[in-house]
Structures are given as structure tokens and as C-alpha cells.
Amino acid sequence: MVKIPFIAHKLISQSFSNGKTLLIIFQENQTLFSITVVPRTSQPSVTQLQDVPDLNQPGRISVGNPGLKQEFAHTVDLSFKNLTRLIINT
């Protein structure tokens, strides 16, 4: 269980998926809070790594960088929903 000290709400759900997505949902009275964290990685392509000039476009000669590293990124989504009921008397 993930402990978040500044949130004293009831933990409703916590899950990890195969893609290492973290989802945590808290509830305080009629309000739901959710935190989603999704990591992403991207490998450089072969053409980005090749240390050979690409002469296919004479006006734009490019050379790869063999020192490129894998890219890491994380997406964090925080949201809340108010679950108050609306009752309409007719």
C-alpha cells in the first residue's frame, strides 16, 4: 500500500497493470480523488544512431549520434469528482 501522509482519505483502489501504470483512488465524503502515473520509454532508431552521413537529401545532410540514450517519460494525471446527487421533484 502506498502511504501518502498529507491525504487522510479512505483508500478505495490501488492497482498496477502490466504496463506499470499506477492507479490510486481515494474518497472523502462525496468526492473522489484519483492519481494515475504512466511511465513511457522510447529507444532511438537505427538511423538516429548511425554515425554515417545521410546524403539522400543534398540540402539536408544528417549524421546520427551513436551516444543517444533511451528516453524515459512519465505522465501524471490528478483528478477529482464530486458525487453529489441532484434530485429534481416534478
N, C-alpha and C positions, 0 to 999 in steps of 0.2 A: 504494500500500500504506500502511495506517495503521500508524505506529510507536508502540508502547506500551512505554516503556522499562522499567517495573517487571515486565513479563511476558516471560520469556526462553523461551517455549514455541514449539513448531512451529506456524506459521500453516497451518491446513488449508483454510479457506474464508473468502472475503470477498466480499460481494455487495451491490448496491444494486438495489432494484426500482423500478418506475415511480412508486410512491407514496413514493419517497425513504426506504424502510426500509433500514437498515444492519444487516447480519448479519456478525459476525466470530466464527470458531470457532478455538480453539487446542487443542493436545493436548500433555499432559505424561504420558509413560508410558501408564498405563491410564485417565487422567482427561481428560475433555473439558470445556472451558470455552467458554461462548458468551455473546456480548454482542449484544443486539438493541436498536436505537433506532428508534422510530416517531414521526415528527412528525405533529401534527394541527392544523388551523386551523378556525375557526368564525366565520362572518360574522353580525353582528346582523341580526335580521329587520326588515322594514319597520315593523311595529307597535312594535318596540323603539326605532326611530329617529324616528318621527313626533312632532313637538312639538305634538300636538293632544290635548286631554283625551279619554279613552275613557269615555263616560258610559253604556255598556251595563249596567254593574253599579253602581247608585247608591251602594251601601255601600262600593264599592271603585273609586274613580276613579283612573285611572293616566294618566301622561303619559310619552311617550317621551323619550329622550335623544339628540339628534342628534350629540352628541360621542362616542358609543360607537365604539370601535375594534375591529378584528378580534382574535379571541382566538387565541393560539398556545399549544400544549401539546406536551410530549414525554413519551413513555413509554419507560422504560429497563428492560430485563429482563436480569439477570445469572443465569446458571445453570451448574451443573456436573453431570457424570455420571461415575460410577465404572464402568468397563467390565470389571471383574474377572469372570472366568468361574467359575461354580460347577460342579464336577464331582462327580457322585454315582455311586459304584460300587455296583452291586447284585449 
